Amino acid sequence: MTLTRRRLLASSFAAAGTLPLSRVAHGQVAHRITVLHMNDFHSRHEAVDGRAMSCGASRADCFGGSARLATAIRAQRAAAEGDGRAVLLLDAGDQFQGSLFFTAHRGMAELAVMHELGTDAMAVGNHEFDMGPAVLGAFAAAARFPVLSANVDASDEPLLAGRLRPYAVLERAGLPVGLVPGHEDNIKLTYPEDLVRLERLLLPPMMPRVGTGFDVHVLEAGRPLILCGVAVPHERGLAGHSDADVGLHALCDAIYGALAEGDIGRHFPPTEATWKDADSARFLVHAAGRIAARGGRLANADVTLICERPKIAPHAAAMEARIAALMGVEPGVVSVKATTTERLGFAGRGEGIAAQAVATVLLPG
């Protein structure tokens, strides 16, 4: 027998309380049902005296027993129904334990008492499953009241199929009941991580796109050195049409490549005077805007500066923070590092600085 959890279809009932079902969708009618909640009376099948010994019901010092319980319950019913209230006697289950009556009769003695008391419905408890489906199935088949199980689905068990019902109390109250197919995507929001799961379901699937970029500029005297948006003290700066920030230029090319939107020269032609000595931060802001316009987001940006001097490590954190701020992302998705060419080539001779970059962009699939 497979037992699976199912969403509760009705609220729990308070012991001997009144359950208001207000503002029902159809007709806006308020229903009031008085519930006499019986629980764990399996030890009260017969009257006992003060020493918990069996005794005849006629003795004055006896109390309990099914006959006395039935009398008390009838009095409660009469009082409630006299006020015009509907009354349900609900048993909360766990009858299949703790008495010689159950050991000998496998629930039939309990069922006889429940019939005598006028039980309207019973909700199965944990112990109703102790003896397996055969005992519970026989009990439910013989019961003259519905046996409720709102949180257990036993429909695949032949001995229980159709005998455990999740909503019989509502039917008895005359309320319409409909079943709606469930789905695992109908998430119950309880913990913060549930919001993350919900976001994954509501947002379109994101596909990773990777682009690479490379740039190089010559060093010359009389110009400031701007690398990854940060002014770096040095005796020479990079020459170019704009501020010649090789780090940002390489990163822009990587982003445009991931978007399949060409390179930086397509968006900011070096032949246009508008971009003469322009701050390359404007270019990166534009590239970030293109990601947003496509409904995507930057997953990672990795920039490598290639030079002998100046030393990049003291400025790397500031460069990462500057790039993150320009793109509106967390600093943790941006990496800036440096390497040398072991004094080989133009970078090794100090003639210029090169940069390469990789950008991973997530776009709606």
JOGIQUI-V355810 format. One record per residue. N is the residue number from 1. SS is DSSP state (H for helix, E for strand, - for the rest). PSI is psi in whole degrees, 0 to 359 (999 if undefined). NEAR is the number of other ideal C-beta (glycine too) atoms within 12 Angstrom. Layout:
# JOGIQUI-V355810
n->N ss->SS psi->PSI near->NEAR
n->N ss->SS psi->PSI near->NEAR
This chain:
# JOGIQUI-V355810
n->1 ss->- psi->128 near->20
n->2 ss->- psi->125 near->13
n->3 ss->- psi->119 near->21
n->4 ss->E psi->151 near->15
n->5 ss->- psi->143 near->14
n->6 ss->- psi->145 near->21
n->7 ss->- psi->134 near->19
n->8 ss->- psi->135 near->19
n->9 ss->- psi->350 near->24
n->10 ss->- psi->153 near->30
n->11 ss->- psi->157 near->16
n->12 ss->- psi->153 near->19
n->13 ss->- psi->136 near->31
n->14 ss->- psi->146 near->17
n->15 ss->- psi->125 near->17
n->16 ss->- psi->34 near->23
n->17 ss->- psi->185 near->20
n->18 ss->E psi->129 near->23
n->19 ss->E psi->107 near->29
n->20 ss->E psi->123 near->20
n->21 ss->E psi->89 near->24
n->22 ss->- psi->154 near->13
n->23 ss->- psi->55 near->11
n->24 ss->- psi->142 near->17
n->25 ss->- psi->318 near->11
n->26 ss->- psi->111 near->12
n->27 ss->- psi->352 near->11
n->28 ss->- psi->47 near->10
n->29 ss->- psi->139 near->16
n->30 ss->- psi->125 near->13
n->31 ss->E psi->139 near->24
n->32 ss->E psi->124 near->21
n->33 ss->E psi->122 near->34
n->34 ss->E psi->125 near->32
n->35 ss->E psi->118 near->37
n->36 ss->E psi->107 near->39
n->37 ss->E psi->110 near->31
n->38 ss->E psi->139 near->36
n->39 ss->- psi->140 near->25
n->40 ss->- psi->47 near->20
n->41 ss->- psi->16 near->34
n->42 ss->- psi->343 near->34
n->43 ss->- psi->7 near->26
n->44 ss->- psi->34 near->32
n->45 ss->- psi->328 near->33
n->46 ss->- psi->157 near->27
n->47 ss->- psi->145 near->26
n->48 ss->E psi->160 near->21
n->49 ss->- psi->191 near->18
n->50 ss->- psi->342 near->13
n->51 ss->- psi->13 near->10
n->52 ss->- psi->29 near->14
n->53 ss->- psi->146 near->15
n->54 ss->E psi->145 near->18
n->55 ss->- psi->162 near->20
n->56 ss->- psi->145 near->15
n->57 ss->- psi->342 near->22
n->58 ss->- psi->345 near->11
n->59 ss->- psi->141 near->17
n->60 ss->- psi->332 near->11
n->61 ss->- psi->8 near->15
n->62 ss->- psi->151 near->22
n->63 ss->E psi->163 near->22
n->64 ss->- psi->197 near->28
n->65 ss->- psi->156 near->27
n->66 ss->H psi->325 near->30
n->67 ss->H psi->316 near->22
n->68 ss->H psi->323 near->26
n->69 ss->H psi->317 near->31
n->70 ss->H psi->321 near->28
n->71 ss->H psi->315 near->20
n->72 ss->H psi->320 near->24
n->73 ss->H psi->320 near->32
n->74 ss->H psi->323 near->20
n->75 ss->H psi->318 near->16
n->76 ss->H psi->317 near->26
n->77 ss->H psi->313 near->26
n->78 ss->H psi->319 near->17
n->79 ss->H psi->317 near->17
n->80 ss->H psi->315 near->24
n->81 ss->H psi->334 near->17
n->82 ss->H psi->335 near->12
n->83 ss->- psi->6 near->14
n->84 ss->- psi->18 near->11
n->85 ss->- psi->143 near->23
n->86 ss->E psi->143 near->25
n->87 ss->E psi->134 near->33
n->88 ss->E psi->132 near->40
n->89 ss->E psi->109 near->37
n->90 ss->E psi->126 near->39
n->91 ss->E psi->134 near->42
n->92 ss->- psi->10 near->30
n->93 ss->- psi->196 near->37
n->94 ss->- psi->42 near->26
n->95 ss->- psi->343 near->45
n->96 ss->- psi->55 near->35
n->97 ss->- psi->163 near->24
n->98 ss->- psi->12 near->19
n->99 ss->- psi->155 near->24
n->100 ss->H psi->334 near->16
n->101 ss->H psi->316 near->26
n->102 ss->H psi->319 near->28
n->103 ss->H psi->321 near->18
n->104 ss->H psi->325 near->12
n->105 ss->H psi->2 near->23
n->106 ss->- psi->47 near->26
n->107 ss->- psi->344 near->38
n->108 ss->H psi->327 near->23
n->109 ss->H psi->317 near->27
n->110 ss->H psi->320 near->42
n->111 ss->H psi->321 near->34
n->112 ss->H psi->317 near->22
n->113 ss->H psi->317 near->34
n->114 ss->H psi->323 near->37
n->115 ss->H psi->319 near->22
n->116 ss->H psi->325 near->24
n->117 ss->H psi->347 near->34
n->118 ss->- psi->35 near->27
n->119 ss->- psi->133 near->38
n->120 ss->- psi->331 near->34
n->121 ss->E psi->156 near->40
n->122 ss->E psi->133 near->42
n->123 ss->E psi->124 near->38
n->124 ss->- psi->141 near->38
n->125 ss->- psi->184 near->25
n->126 ss->H psi->320 near->18
n->127 ss->H psi->345 near->23
n->128 ss->H psi->343 near->40
n->129 ss->H psi->1 near->28
n->130 ss->- psi->322 near->22
n->131 ss->- psi->8 near->21
n->132 ss->- psi->173 near->19
n->133 ss->H psi->335 near->28
n->134 ss->H psi->314 near->20
n->135 ss->H psi->314 near->29
n->136 ss->H psi->321 near->39
n->137 ss->H psi->318 near->28
n->138 ss->H psi->320 near->23
n->139 ss->H psi->310 near->39
n->140 ss->H psi->325 near->36
n->141 ss->H psi->326 near->21
n->142 ss->H psi->344 near->22
n->143 ss->- psi->139 near->31
n->144 ss->- psi->19 near->19
n->145 ss->- psi->158 near->28
n->146 ss->E psi->141 near->28
n->147 ss->E psi->118 near->40
n->148 ss->E psi->143 near->38
n->149 ss->- psi->87 near->38
n->150 ss->- psi->340 near->28
n->151 ss->- psi->13 near->22
n->152 ss->- psi->130 near->32
n->153 ss->E psi->111 near->23
n->154 ss->- psi->28 near->30
n->155 ss->- psi->340 near->22
n->156 ss->- psi->2 near->16
n->157 ss->- psi->112 near->24
n->158 ss->- psi->325 near->13
n->159 ss->- psi->348 near->23
n->160 ss->- psi->346 near->31
n->161 ss->- psi->127 near->20
n->162 ss->- psi->359 near->18
n->163 ss->- psi->343 near->31
n->164 ss->E psi->124 near->38
n->165 ss->E psi->138 near->33
n->166 ss->- psi->347 near->30
n->167 ss->- psi->24 near->26
n->168 ss->H psi->329 near->28
n->169 ss->H psi->320 near->38
n->170 ss->H psi->319 near->28
n->171 ss->H psi->318 near->20
n->172 ss->H psi->330 near->24
n->173 ss->- psi->0 near->29
n->174 ss->- psi->15 near->16
n->175 ss->- psi->137 near->23
n->176 ss->- psi->143 near->14
n->177 ss->- psi->132 near->18
n->178 ss->- psi->146 near->12
n->179 ss->- psi->132 near->15
n->180 ss->- psi->129 near->9
n->181 ss->- psi->135 near->9
n->182 ss->- psi->171 near->15
n->183 ss->- psi->143 near->9
n->184 ss->- psi->341 near->9
n->185 ss->- psi->349 near->12
n->186 ss->- psi->86 near->14
n->187 ss->- psi->134 near->19
n->188 ss->- psi->122 near->15
n->189 ss->- psi->108 near->14
n->190 ss->- psi->315 near->10
n->191 ss->- psi->158 near->11
n->192 ss->H psi->324 near->10
n->193 ss->H psi->341 near->12
n->194 ss->H psi->328 near->15
n->195 ss->H psi->326 near->16
n->196 ss->H psi->317 near->14
n->197 ss->H psi->319 near->19
n->198 ss->H psi->320 near->18
n->199 ss->H psi->320 near->15
n->200 ss->H psi->327 near->15
n->201 ss->H psi->321 near->17
n->202 ss->H psi->325 near->12
n->203 ss->- psi->150 near->17
n->204 ss->- psi->154 near->15
n->205 ss->- psi->139 near->14
n->206 ss->E psi->132 near->21
n->207 ss->E psi->134 near->18
n->208 ss->E psi->137 near->20
n->209 ss->E psi->133 near->30
n->210 ss->E psi->134 near->24
n->211 ss->E psi->153 near->37
n->212 ss->E psi->154 near->26
n->213 ss->E psi->153 near->37
n->214 ss->E psi->141 near->26
n->215 ss->E psi->155 near->38
n->216 ss->E psi->140 near->28
n->217 ss->E psi->151 near->37
n->218 ss->E psi->147 near->23
n->219 ss->E psi->138 near->32
n->220 ss->E psi->155 near->20
n->221 ss->E psi->155 near->13
n->222 ss->- psi->7 near->12
n->223 ss->- psi->145 near->23
n->224 ss->- psi->151 near->24
n->225 ss->- psi->112 near->35
n->226 ss->E psi->119 near->35
n->227 ss->E psi->123 near->47
n->228 ss->- psi->38 near->48
n->229 ss->- psi->7 near->36
n->230 ss->E psi->133 near->34
n->231 ss->E psi->122 near->22
n->232 ss->- psi->124 near->35
n->233 ss->- psi->126 near->16
n->234 ss->- psi->155 near->26
n->235 ss->- psi->345 near->15
n->236 ss->E psi->160 near->24
n->237 ss->E psi->176 near->28
n->238 ss->E psi->136 near->40
n->239 ss->- psi->143 near->25
n->240 ss->- psi->176 near->33
n->241 ss->- psi->320 near->24
n->242 ss->- psi->213 near->33
n->243 ss->- psi->0 near->33
n->244 ss->- psi->36 near->38
n->245 ss->- psi->96 near->45
n->246 ss->H psi->326 near->46
n->247 ss->H psi->311 near->54
n->248 ss->H psi->325 near->49
n->249 ss->H psi->316 near->47
n->250 ss->H psi->320 near->43
n->251 ss->H psi->319 near->55
n->252 ss->H psi->315 near->50
n->253 ss->H psi->322 near->38
n->254 ss->H psi->317 near->39
n->255 ss->H psi->312 near->51
n->256 ss->H psi->324 near->35
n->257 ss->H psi->318 near->29
n->258 ss->H psi->327 near->37
n->259 ss->H psi->354 near->34
n->260 ss->- psi->45 near->17
n->261 ss->- psi->37 near->27
n->262 ss->- psi->215 near->20
n->263 ss->- psi->181 near->28
n->264 ss->H psi->327 near->39
n->265 ss->H psi->332 near->22
n->266 ss->H psi->322 near->21
n->267 ss->H psi->328 near->27
n->268 ss->- psi->78 near->32
n->269 ss->- psi->133 near->18
n->270 ss->- psi->352 near->23
n->271 ss->- psi->352 near->11
n->272 ss->- psi->131 near->14
n->273 ss->H psi->339 near->12
n->274 ss->H psi->328 near->15
n->275 ss->H psi->11 near->24
n->276 ss->- psi->123 near->16
n->277 ss->- psi->23 near->21
n->278 ss->- psi->149 near->28
n->279 ss->- psi->121 near->24
n->280 ss->- psi->347 near->39
n->281 ss->H psi->328 near->29
n->282 ss->H psi->323 near->25
n->283 ss->H psi->317 near->43
n->284 ss->H psi->322 near->47
n->285 ss->H psi->320 near->27
n->286 ss->H psi->316 near->29
n->287 ss->H psi->318 near->45
n->288 ss->H psi->323 near->35
n->289 ss->H psi->327 near->23
n->290 ss->H psi->324 near->33
n->291 ss->H psi->311 near->35
n->292 ss->H psi->320 near->21
n->293 ss->H psi->332 near->16
n->294 ss->- psi->5 near->26
n->295 ss->- psi->22 near->18
n->296 ss->- psi->189 near->34
n->297 ss->E psi->154 near->30
n->298 ss->E psi->125 near->42
n->299 ss->E psi->325 near->27
n->300 ss->E psi->142 near->30
n->301 ss->E psi->128 near->47
n->302 ss->E psi->117 near->30
n->303 ss->E psi->132 near->45
n->304 ss->E psi->121 near->34
n->305 ss->E psi->137 near->46
n->306 ss->E psi->109 near->33
n->307 ss->- psi->159 near->39
n->308 ss->- psi->317 near->26
n->309 ss->- psi->149 near->25
n->310 ss->- psi->171 near->26
n->311 ss->- psi->131 near->18
n->312 ss->- psi->329 near->32
n->313 ss->H psi->318 near->18
n->314 ss->H psi->342 near->15
n->315 ss->H psi->357 near->28
n->316 ss->H psi->317 near->27
n->317 ss->H psi->319 near->20
n->318 ss->H psi->322 near->23
n->319 ss->H psi->317 near->40
n->320 ss->H psi->316 near->33
n->321 ss->H psi->321 near->23
n->322 ss->H psi->315 near->34
n->323 ss->H psi->316 near->46
n->324 ss->H psi->318 near->28
n->325 ss->H psi->318 near->21
n->326 ss->H psi->326 near->34
n->327 ss->H psi->353 near->38
n->328 ss->- psi->38 near->19
n->329 ss->- psi->170 near->29
n->330 ss->- psi->143 near->17
n->331 ss->H psi->334 near->22
n->332 ss->H psi->346 near->15
n->333 ss->H psi->2 near->24
n->334 ss->E psi->134 near->38
n->335 ss->E psi->132 near->27
n->336 ss->E psi->128 near->38
n->337 ss->E psi->175 near->27
n->338 ss->E psi->158 near->31
n->339 ss->E psi->169 near->22
n->340 ss->- psi->174 near->24
n->341 ss->- psi->22 near->22
n->342 ss->- psi->42 near->11
n->343 ss->- psi->19 near->14
n->344 ss->- psi->148 near->14
n->345 ss->H psi->190 near->18
n->346 ss->H psi->323 near->19
n->347 ss->H psi->321 near->29
n->348 ss->H psi->329 near->19
n->349 ss->- psi->359 near->18
n->350 ss->- psi->21 near->23
n->351 ss->- psi->337 near->23
n->352 ss->E psi->180 near->30
n->353 ss->E psi->137 near->46
n->354 ss->E psi->162 near->34
n->355 ss->E psi->145 near->41
n->356 ss->E psi->151 near->31
n->357 ss->E psi->151 near->44
n->358 ss->E psi->133 near->30
n->359 ss->E psi->133 near->43
n->360 ss->E psi->120 near->31
n->361 ss->E psi->136 near->38
n->362 ss->E psi->122 near->27
n->363 ss->E psi->149 near->29
n->364 ss->E psi->132 near->17
n->365 ss->- psi->999 near->13
